[in-house]
Amino acid sequence: MNDVRGVKKFSPAAQDELNKLKDRLEVWTCRFLGVPWESFEGLSKLHKYLTEDNLDEFHYSISRFVWSDGGLFDLALREKDTWIELFNGDIDVQAYPHVRISRPDCASDNVGFHRDTDYGASAYEVSVWIPFDDVPHGAGMWTFGTAEREPLRNFDFLKRETEHLRGSKKNIAGAPYRLNNVILTDAERALMVHNSMRFGEYLFIPLGGIHGSEINSSNLTRVSVDMRLVSSRAVDETSTLHRRRTEPMGDGRGTYYRQLVGGSETL
Ligand SMILES: [Fe+2]
């Protein structure tokens, strides 16, 4: 398996928003964990501070912090000119993006290789995956390499209930209550490539494509967010897109998407 760099770099204005958001996240993290700022080693060393007792509450709380902070929406506003060309029209952005925490050698922190379309997402949706630090080999997201064609076949799935009940804090923070992993042949697995990245880069993940990570084999905790984008005009009755656009999500949240680009901005 090889490293590839099929990633994009944020514009300077978006990078500035990302830097400021990371600063706020670190300050919030120190306060939440009761760690003095002077001794805090950074988000990439979170495994030193997180335990099985505080992990779920931390994950839920940092998610709510990110949602109320609004910095990711500001970042998206700074990057939207790039995305307008890609979507060729108006764009909605995920209103409550998911924070992911993947500690070294903790298989349960990862959901494995999957397609979000097998969880009800639409193939019109694209995820913008943003790490908060450099991502060394083994810590990141795996995808089919840009030179490789994904297998054109139906897959068998490894379905498994997780310990995260539907509507639990962990589930609200983005952890599935049921896993739905594609079963790949050895030859197909060998085509999956790891995306090593620098802080300030992001990865586009089409939700009909196979992606994921099974374990973080680096010695750093990877903290990332994934934020979906979808054309405001996309209609897909085979997915949950319409329901997510129109129904509040519960736990005090509104609908899944909010408008990022609309009307005359795209003309
Ligand atoms: Fe996914």
Residues whose N, C-alpha, C, O or C-beta is under 5 A from the ligand:
A	BS01	LIG	D116
